[in-house]
Amino acid sequence: MFKRILRIFIIVLVLALLVVVVGGIVGFNFLRDNGIKQYFASMKPPAATVSTTIAKPSAWTPGVEAIGTVKAVRGVDLTVETTGIVKDILFHA
């Protein structure tokens, strides 16, 4: 009688341990996947590096006047390196 109760207790203990281990593995994978999704969802693209040069006056060659549509082939995201407010844009076209 004692051996039978001990055997049932061991079987229940092993099944409970198996449920805890499998549940832990599934829970870990679920939390890891959600963490990865949140990380990539909040990740901002890196700022594009640009180079600058000093503008100098030069002779302008007039172009041909035309009517049409222009579509950019490439675009950029501009960011500032210092904080502040832009007061003037010293550019004339």
JOPE-V640659 format. One record per residue. N is the residue number from 0. SS is DSSP state (alpha for helix, beta for strand, coil for the rest). OMEGA is omega in degrees with one decimal (999 if undefined). Layout:
n & ss & omega
N & SS & OMEGA
N & SS & OMEGA
//
This chain:
n & ss & omega
0 & coil & 179.9
1 & alpha & -179.9
2 & alpha & -179.6
3 & alpha & 178.5
4 & alpha & 177.8
5 & alpha & 179.6
6 & alpha & 179.2
7 & alpha & 178.5
8 & alpha & 179.4
9 & alpha & 179.3
10 & alpha & 179.3
11 & alpha & 178.9
12 & alpha & 179.0
13 & alpha & 178.5
14 & alpha & 178.0
15 & alpha & 177.6
16 & alpha & 178.2
17 & alpha & 178.5
18 & alpha & 179.5
19 & alpha & -179.0
20 & alpha & -179.5
21 & alpha & 177.1
22 & alpha & 177.4
23 & alpha & 179.3
24 & alpha & 180.0
25 & alpha & 179.1
26 & alpha & 178.5
27 & alpha & 179.6
28 & alpha & 178.4
29 & alpha & 179.5
30 & alpha & 179.1
31 & alpha & 179.9
32 & alpha & 177.6
33 & alpha & 177.4
34 & alpha & 178.7
35 & alpha & 178.8
36 & alpha & 179.4
37 & alpha & 179.9
38 & alpha & -178.3
39 & alpha & 178.4
40 & alpha & -178.2
41 & coil & -177.7
42 & coil & 178.4
43 & coil & 176.6
44 & coil & -179.3
45 & coil & 178.9
46 & coil & 179.1
47 & coil & 179.0
48 & coil & 178.0
49 & coil & 175.6
50 & coil & -178.5
51 & coil & 176.0
52 & coil & 179.2
53 & coil & 179.4
54 & coil & 179.3
55 & coil & 177.6
56 & coil & 177.2
57 & coil & -180.0
58 & coil & -178.1
59 & coil & 175.8
60 & coil & -177.8
61 & coil & -179.7
62 & coil & 179.8
63 & coil & 177.3
64 & coil & -179.6
65 & coil & 176.3
66 & coil & -179.0
67 & coil & -179.4
68 & coil & 179.9
69 & coil & 176.7
70 & coil & -178.1
71 & coil & 175.2
72 & coil & 179.6
73 & coil & 177.5
74 & coil & 178.7
75 & coil & 170.2
76 & coil & -178.0
77 & coil & 175.2
78 & coil & 179.0
79 & coil & 178.6
80 & coil & 179.0
81 & coil & 179.2
82 & coil & 177.3
83 & coil & -178.7
84 & coil & 176.3
85 & coil & -179.0
86 & coil & -177.9
87 & coil & 170.3
88 & coil & -174.3
89 & coil & -178.2
90 & coil & 177.3
91 & coil & -180.0
92 & coil & 999
//
